[in-house]
Amino acid sequence: MSDPVDQMSFEEAMKELETVVGQLERGDVALDDSIALYERGAALKARCEAKLKEAEEKVAKITLGAGGEPTGTAPLDA
């Protein structure tokens, strides 16, 4: 649990978030550790949400040809 959250892939962050939630649900950690786990979980959740938003934006920018087939992507700021 020491990897920087802002450098994690969606899959890495989601896997660790599941672990954090499991530990918090079991309640077998000290209060201080629970607080640290909660903070880490909040950061992991935010990372997952950001990565999902990136993916949604990329999908939204896929351009289609006349026959409906993908032909490329448009710039995200277009």
For each residue, the residues with C-beta under 8 A, 3 or more apart:
1: 16 19 20 40
2:
3: 7 8 12 16
4: 7 8
5: 8 13 40 43 44 46 47
6: 47
7: 3 4
8: 3 4 5 12 13 16 44 47
9: 12 13 51
10: 13 14 47 48 51 52 55
11: 14 15
12: 3 8 9 15 16
13: 5 8 9 10 16 17 44 47 48 51
14: 10 11 17 18 44 48
15: 11 12 18 19
16: 1 3 8 12 13 19 20 40 44
17: 13 14 20 21 41 44 45 48
18: 14 15 21 22
19: 1 15 16 22 23
20: 1 16 17 23 24 37 38 40 41 44
21: 17 18 24 25 41
22: 18 19 25 26
23: 19 20 26 28 29 37
24: 20 21 27 29 34 37 38 41
25: 21 22
26: 22 23 29
27: 24 34
28: 23
29: 23 24 26 33 34 37
30: 33 34
31: 34 35
32: 35 36
33: 29 30 36 37
34: 24 27 29 30 31 37 38
35: 31 32 38 39
36: 32 33 39 40
37: 20 23 24 29 33 34 40 41
38: 20 24 34 35 41 42
39: 35 36 42 43
40: 1 5 16 20 36 37 43 44
41: 17 20 21 24 37 38 44 45
42: 38 39 45 46
43: 5 39 40 46 47
44: 5 8 13 14 16 17 20 40 41 47 48
45: 17 41 42 48 49
46: 5 42 43 49 50
47: 5 6 8 10 13 43 44 50 51
48: 10 13 14 17 44 45 51 52
49: 45 46 52 53
50: 46 47 53 54
51: 9 10 13 47 48 54 55
52: 10 48 49 55 56
53: 49 50 56 57
54: 50 51 57 58
55: 10 51 52 58 59
56: 52 53 59 60
57: 53 54 60 61 76
58: 54 55 61 62 73 76
59: 55 56 62
60: 56 57
61: 57 58 73 74 75 76 78
62: 58 59 70 72 73 74
63: 70 71 72 73 74
64: 68 69 70 71
65: 68 69 70 71
66:
67:
68: 64 65
69: 64 65
70: 62 63 64 65
71: 63 64 65
72: 62 63
73: 58 61 62 63
74: 61 62 63 78
75: 61 78
76: 57 58 61
77:
78: 61 74 75
